[in-house]
Amino acid sequence: MSVSMMHSEPEAFGFPPYPTSLEETGIDKSIITRLIAKTMLTFETATPTQLASELKLPKMILNPILDELRNLSLIEARGLAGRGDLTSDLRYALTSSGNNFASEALEQSQYVGPAPVPLAEFSRQVSAQTITRERVHRETLLKSLSHLVLPEYLTDVLGPAVNSGRSILFYGEPGNGKTSIAEALGTTFHDTVYFPYCVEVGGQIINFFDDAVHKKTEQPKVDTHTVLSAANRHEYMDPRWVACKRPVVLTGGELTLDQLDLSFNGISKYYEAPLHFKAVGGVFIVDDFGRQRTEPQTILNRWIVPLDRGYDFLTLNTGKKFTIPFDELVVFSTNIFPHDLADEASLRRLYYKIHIPNPTKEDYIKIFYQVAKDHNLVVPSDIILEFFSKYYKDVRVSAHHPNYIVKNIIAACEYHDRKPAIDMALLDYAWHNLHVDTKDAGVRMHRPH
């Protein structure tokens, strides 16, 4: 993949069209042949219809390969499946030579499943459905953030950052919603995008589609059985692809540099795409940035090229290095002051630096009432204002406190078999669970003798 390809103008945005020939799959016949043999090894007999369903390839492409395998005495026909009429498929089984061929293919790679798409085709599709193509408007962003209580100005700061498709750094005190804001940004995107089950590079297969990351949406027409022509193939999607929402991937303090590289399983002998690769076309959130075992400066150094130029490099075990698109909104969230994270050159690559402030008294009270309402709790008039004045004279106000306090109150009420309700005694109880005060530690802590 050339660098120039990564910066080409986006193509018309649509789903990948149905392939009507082996050439249009972009995959070498030997890869498909081995996939057929490995798939058949898991079945006693298999029909072309079953194989088409497993490999996500049209029967019209598989049938000539099956004929060739039959001529080579690697498979044999076992009669018709089903009712034995004109709609029936032949059942095929591996011969002893075919079993040996399939076993040798498994030794090279144990991957069995949908046929891959070539990296070049994947990159073209990512370019066509680039995240910068989708414009987020103020009304959309307000709706996505409506469950959060935030300063009015913040939405207008966030909007341009989201539309830029560049990196964002959220910083500020803990507990004020940085992660919640980052996750909410992912819900502002509504395009349907298309991702393959797996990608082929240099004859190697990289598993890409991940149910934990890629959320399926309504699928275009897919039919592996009907013989389509060049004229109507654009009405059907290539079955090797899946229609999805833009992904939102969250990683935190567990992130290591190794997780930003391909993962090769020495037993199965195929690759798993790293998380930031799976997040392409969507939002990648690095939570608790600066709390990883790897220094933040080192992590940023690893991402100098991706953040600056929109592409990354990965390497196969063979030493082959290849380019992948890095088309995603990257959000770093940290409780550490930016200049304590990295040097000025690295911070420059974090394009937007947005401070998430502590809530004001008015916002705190609004959050408290909202949390209480979510838990069906009635709040007596002015009790929260009294509580705030009592405890927050010299204590930092945090947006997560109301949720913590309300859950403490509910737990206490359930223990005492009483209907959950808010009063000052329960607020005092919850506060002392939340706030560590060294002055009364000796009174409240009971140590075993």
C-alpha atoms as one frame of an Amber mdcrd trajectory, in Angstrom:
protein
   0.000   0.000   0.000   1.527   3.272  -1.031   1.421   6.396   1.096  -0.246
   8.253  -1.756  -3.154   5.798  -1.664  -3.757   6.673   1.962  -4.249  10.333
   1.019  -6.342   9.902  -2.120  -9.691  11.635  -2.417 -12.564   9.661  -0.858
 -14.490   7.558  -3.336 -18.251   7.306  -3.621 -19.474   5.913  -0.303 -21.403
   2.637  -0.509 -21.105  -1.022   0.357 -18.505  -3.210  -1.418 -20.198  -4.761
  -4.479 -20.823  -8.454  -4.932 -17.950 -10.302  -6.680 -18.989 -12.254  -9.774
 -15.601 -13.825 -10.484 -12.512 -15.082  -8.681 -10.565 -12.077  -9.993 -13.042
  -9.669  -8.407 -12.436 -11.161  -4.942  -8.817  -9.969  -5.138  -7.750 -13.174
  -3.373  -5.427 -15.820  -4.773  -7.156 -19.085  -5.666  -4.751 -21.070  -3.464
  -6.031 -19.265  -0.337  -9.649 -20.105  -1.206  -8.716 -23.697  -2.091  -7.096
 -24.225   1.311 -10.087 -22.617   3.063 -12.454 -25.003   1.266 -10.367 -28.025
   2.299 -10.093 -26.899   5.950 -13.826 -26.171   6.093 -14.679 -29.578   4.636
 -12.483 -31.210   7.273 -15.006 -30.028   9.880 -17.944 -31.606   7.967 -18.547
 -35.243   7.118 -19.952 -34.014   3.799 -20.536 -30.486   2.535 -22.519 -28.984
  -0.322 -21.526 -25.933  -2.370 -24.368 -24.057  -0.636 -22.918 -24.867   2.797
 -19.416 -23.900   1.700 -20.688 -20.636   0.193 -22.377 -19.822   3.497 -19.247
 -20.612   5.536 -16.750 -18.831   3.259 -19.100 -15.925   2.395 -18.351 -16.408
  -1.296 -20.828 -16.978  -4.166 -21.348 -20.553  -5.374 -20.540 -19.341  -8.878
 -16.964 -18.682  -7.667 -16.628 -21.869  -5.609 -18.032 -24.350  -8.145 -15.069
 -24.196 -10.601 -12.642 -24.675  -7.683 -14.658 -27.649  -6.440 -14.550 -29.145
  -9.951 -10.765 -28.749  -9.944 -10.472 -30.395  -6.506 -12.608 -33.253  -7.786
 -10.401 -33.676 -10.878  -7.378 -33.812  -8.570  -9.109 -36.563  -6.532  -9.000
 -34.400  -3.398 -12.796 -34.513  -3.005 -15.453 -36.925  -4.221 -19.204 -36.675
  -4.786 -21.479 -38.518  -2.337 -24.816 -38.011  -4.082 -27.464 -35.331  -3.952
 -28.482 -33.565  -0.765 -32.081 -32.764   0.087 -35.020 -33.882  -2.044 -32.961
 -34.973  -5.019 -34.640 -32.532  -7.427 -33.142 -29.845  -9.639 -32.693 -27.523
  -6.652 -30.522 -30.059  -4.799 -26.783 -29.728  -4.271 -24.177 -32.415  -4.661
 -22.641 -33.531  -1.376 -18.853 -33.597  -1.365 -16.418 -35.298   0.989 -12.650
 -35.237   1.266 -10.764 -38.240  -0.069  -7.766 -39.627   1.825  -5.524 -37.400
  -0.313  -7.882 -34.493   0.413  -7.632 -35.142   4.142  -3.845 -34.953   3.876
  -4.100 -31.721   1.873  -6.498 -30.185   4.448  -4.254 -31.268   7.347  -1.233
 -29.640   5.695  -3.293 -26.468   5.175  -4.220 -26.495   8.894  -0.554 -26.754
   9.826   0.046 -23.517   7.892  -2.967 -21.779   9.487  -5.901 -23.029  11.528
  -8.101 -20.160  10.393 -11.477 -21.444   9.178 -14.248 -19.017   8.308 -15.153
 -16.246   5.861 -12.703 -15.637   3.035 -10.530 -12.542   3.540 -10.527  -9.317
   1.553  -7.215  -7.896   0.284  -5.654  -5.054   2.263  -5.846  -2.707  -0.739
  -9.627  -3.184  -0.981  -9.989  -2.662   2.771  -8.017   0.582   2.596 -10.107
   1.873  -0.321 -13.295   1.239   1.624 -11.935   2.985   4.745 -10.994   5.981
   2.601 -14.503   6.062   1.113 -16.217   5.947   4.519 -13.742   8.237   6.334
 -15.010   9.615   9.629 -14.358  13.172   8.423 -17.034  12.706   5.773 -19.731
  12.660   8.460 -20.460  16.130   9.820 -21.664  16.416  13.428 -23.993  19.375
  14.015 -24.679  21.216  17.271 -28.168  19.756  17.734 -26.831  16.219  17.318
 -24.049  16.781  19.819 -26.415  18.340  22.360 -28.677  15.297  22.088 -25.747
  12.889  22.582 -24.602  14.800  25.677 -28.094  15.454  27.068 -27.710  12.853
  29.851 -24.711  14.799  31.232 -24.707  18.098  33.114 -21.985  20.197  31.496
 -21.105  23.881  31.207 -22.933  25.492  28.283 -19.735  26.561  26.535 -18.307
  23.038  26.445 -20.508  21.766  23.614 -19.259  24.479  21.284 -15.678  23.571
  22.175 -16.284  19.865  21.572 -18.100  20.196  18.233 -15.216  21.452  16.071
 -12.874  18.925  17.710 -15.186  16.034  16.811 -15.563  17.195  13.204 -11.819
  17.575  12.791 -11.197  13.829  13.022  -7.968  14.758  14.824  -6.782  13.742
  18.299  -8.347  15.194  21.456  -6.981  15.348  24.998  -9.517  15.663  27.823
  -7.861  16.660  31.074  -9.083  17.658  34.521  -9.816  16.348  37.996 -11.078
  12.745  38.318 -14.780  11.996  38.417 -16.050  14.844  36.264 -17.214  12.845
  33.255 -14.265  12.818  30.861 -14.827   9.165  29.953 -18.605   9.625  29.711
 -18.121  12.558  27.348 -15.691  10.589  25.199 -18.087   7.647  24.921 -20.999
   9.976  24.160 -19.062  11.442  21.219 -19.257   8.042  19.547 -23.073   8.203
  19.573 -23.054  11.398  17.498 -22.124   9.416  14.378 -24.938   7.715  12.466
 -23.405   6.532   9.169 -23.467   2.851   8.345 -19.939   1.686   7.541 -18.604
  -1.627   6.220 -15.910  -3.873   7.628 -14.588  -7.277   6.504 -14.483 -10.397
   8.629 -10.759 -10.637   7.942  -7.992  -9.094   5.852  -5.300 -10.762   3.751
  -1.732  -9.424   3.672   1.123 -11.297   2.001  -0.830 -14.551   2.069  -1.477
 -14.175   5.820  -4.913 -13.728   7.396  -5.656 -11.022   9.974  -8.882 -11.501
  11.913 -10.602  -8.109  11.964 -14.337  -8.239  12.723 -15.007  -8.324  16.471
 -18.500  -8.633  17.972 -17.285  -6.775  21.064 -16.267  -3.778  18.934 -18.325
  -3.825  15.739 -22.076  -3.463  16.223 -24.054  -4.755  13.275 -26.775  -2.657
  11.707 -29.303  -3.448   8.975 -27.526  -5.527   6.340 -27.804  -4.841   2.582
 -28.900  -7.654   0.286 -26.521 -10.632   0.356 -27.033 -13.806  -1.658 -24.315
 -16.415  -2.131 -26.556 -18.752  -4.133 -28.063 -16.716  -6.983 -25.934 -16.229
 -10.097 -25.609 -12.458 -10.461 -24.434 -10.548 -13.493 -22.155  -7.550 -13.729
 -25.288  -5.479 -14.331 -27.049  -6.259 -11.061 -24.154  -7.129  -8.737 -24.059
  -3.563  -7.371 -27.464  -4.187  -5.788 -25.886  -6.803  -3.508 -23.112  -6.474
  -0.921 -20.008  -8.619  -0.984 -20.843 -11.264   1.686 -17.331 -11.009   3.130
 -18.264  -7.611   4.580 -20.549  -6.588   7.457 -22.609  -3.389   7.795 -21.862
  -1.761  11.151 -22.155   1.384  13.199 -18.953   3.373  13.587 -17.014   1.566
  16.350 -16.240   3.073  19.751 -13.280   1.344  21.428 -12.346   2.069  25.045
  -9.035   1.044  26.582  -7.519   2.200  29.845  -4.655   1.633  32.234  -4.162
  -1.880  30.857  -2.941  -0.562  27.482   0.591  -1.633  26.550   2.698  -1.036
  23.457   2.367  -4.717  22.534  -1.392  -4.212  22.170  -0.745  -1.716  19.380
   0.871  -4.418  17.244  -0.493  -7.479  15.487  -1.113 -10.427  17.796   0.073
 -13.727  16.317  -1.204 -16.956  17.818   1.563 -19.529  17.466  -0.943 -22.386
  17.704  -3.693 -21.179  15.368  -1.110 -19.423  13.153  -3.121 -16.411  12.129
  -3.210 -12.811  13.350  -5.608 -10.735  15.416  -5.884  -7.037  14.563  -4.873
  -4.648  17.366  -7.581  -2.536  19.022  -6.659   0.746  17.320  -6.870  -1.046
  13.944 -10.348  -2.370  14.798 -11.377   1.179  15.758 -10.674   2.513  12.254
 -13.558   4.635  10.993 -14.738   5.274  14.554 -13.591   6.525  17.964 -10.624
   5.172  19.930 -10.547   6.236  23.597  -7.438   5.921  25.759  -8.809   6.334
  29.279  -6.657   7.081  32.347  -3.857   8.213  30.035  -0.643   8.390  32.033
  -1.632   5.481  34.312  -0.369   2.796  31.926   2.740   0.789  32.770   4.304
   2.327  29.661   5.305   5.986  29.954   2.841   8.334  28.191   5.738   9.876
  26.270   6.566   6.421  24.871   2.953   5.791  23.828   2.793   9.166  22.076
   6.107   8.462  20.352   4.566   5.240  18.992   1.714   7.293  17.517   3.647
  10.177  16.014   3.155   8.945  12.434  -0.489   7.789  12.818  -1.608  11.016
  14.514   0.247  13.227  12.061  -0.278  11.441   8.761  -3.341   9.220   9.090
  -1.680   5.858   8.544   0.214   3.323  10.628   2.669   0.487  10.033   2.259
  -3.091  11.191   4.658  -6.000  10.750   4.075  -9.694  10.080   6.234 -12.383
  11.709   7.909 -12.792   8.331   9.282  -9.258   8.665   6.938  -7.856   6.008
   5.899  -4.333   6.988   2.687  -2.893   5.590   0.613   0.270   5.825  -2.854
   0.436   7.356  -5.243   3.415   7.412  -5.454   5.305  10.705  -8.752   7.067
  10.108 -10.313   7.555  13.530 -11.052  10.093  16.227  -8.545   9.419  19.017
  -9.521  10.694  22.472  -7.070  10.672  25.376  -8.523  11.191  28.853  -6.289
  12.026  31.806  -6.296  13.319  35.387  -2.722  14.515  34.912  -1.850  18.050
  33.858  -0.784  17.955  30.168   2.734  19.300  30.676   3.367  16.508  33.195
   2.443  13.917  30.568   4.832  14.589  27.723   7.099  17.145  26.087   5.869
  20.051  23.985   6.542  18.282  20.678   4.335  15.339  21.662   1.577  17.554
  23.091   1.505  19.410  19.764   0.259  16.194  18.156  -2.710  16.143  20.508
  -4.566  18.581  18.318  -7.324  19.674  20.721  -6.654  20.013  24.460  -9.937
  20.462  26.332 -10.209  21.022  30.072 -13.207  19.349  31.748 -13.890  21.477
  34.848 -15.297  20.624  38.250 -19.048  21.299  38.405 -20.308  24.531  39.881
 -22.613  24.420  42.907 -25.601  24.884  40.616 -24.482  22.047  38.321 -23.759
  19.787  41.301 -27.287  20.270  42.632 -28.710  19.679  39.151 -26.721  16.423
  38.894 -27.940  15.332  42.332 -31.582  15.846  41.429 -31.071  14.033  38.121
 -29.434  11.012  39.817 -32.160  10.888  42.484 -34.847  10.988  39.780 -33.114
   8.135  37.906 -33.432   6.043  41.100 -37.023   7.125  41.811 -36.027   8.991
  44.961 -37.885  12.076  46.151 -35.564  14.886  47.292 -36.959  17.176  50.020
 -36.907  20.845  49.082 -33.562  22.592  49.705 -31.970  19.610  51.488 -29.250
  19.282  48.839 -28.407  22.980  49.108 -28.120  22.542  52.895 -25.969  19.440
  52.422 -23.710  21.226  49.921 -23.200  24.194  52.270 -22.424  21.861  55.149
 -19.748  19.733  53.476 -18.277  21.492  50.457 -16.654  24.520  52.090 -13.124
  23.164  51.710 -13.728  20.048  49.608 -13.420  19.769  45.818 -16.756  19.429
  44.084 -16.883  16.373  41.852 -19.571  15.286  39.399 -19.398  11.636  40.503
 -20.272  12.380  44.154 -24.089  12.472  43.764 -24.194   9.009  42.189 -21.962
   7.600  44.917 -24.017   9.188  47.707 -27.378   8.085  46.298 -26.205   4.468
  45.951 -24.951   4.521  49.568 -28.326   5.789  50.751 -30.199   3.096  48.807
 -27.928   0.364  50.220 -28.464   1.624  53.784 -32.241   1.762  53.349 -32.379
  -1.758  51.925 -30.333  -3.050  54.855 -32.761  -1.491  57.347 -35.810  -2.730
  55.380 -37.082   0.758  54.759 -38.233   2.439  51.592 -35.312   4.359  50.018
 -35.604   8.066  50.792 -33.272  11.005  51.287 -32.864  12.773  54.618 -29.972
  14.578  56.278 -29.018  11.643  58.506 -28.584   9.404  55.461 -26.719  12.139
  53.595 -24.333  12.416  56.562 -23.858   8.632  56.552 -23.121   8.551  52.814
 -20.745  11.510  53.045 -18.609   9.768  55.671 -18.321   6.762  53.368 -17.257
   9.015  50.511 -14.945  11.480  52.217 -11.963  10.403  54.290 -11.507  12.815
  57.186  -8.355  12.093  59.187  -9.711  14.062  62.183 -12.347  11.459  63.016
 -10.551   8.374  61.694  -9.829   7.138  65.209 -13.493   7.345  66.168 -14.994
   5.805  63.028 -12.450   3.056  62.344 -12.574  -0.088  64.487  -9.463  -2.192
  64.353  -9.518  -5.797  65.589  -7.417  -6.459  68.675
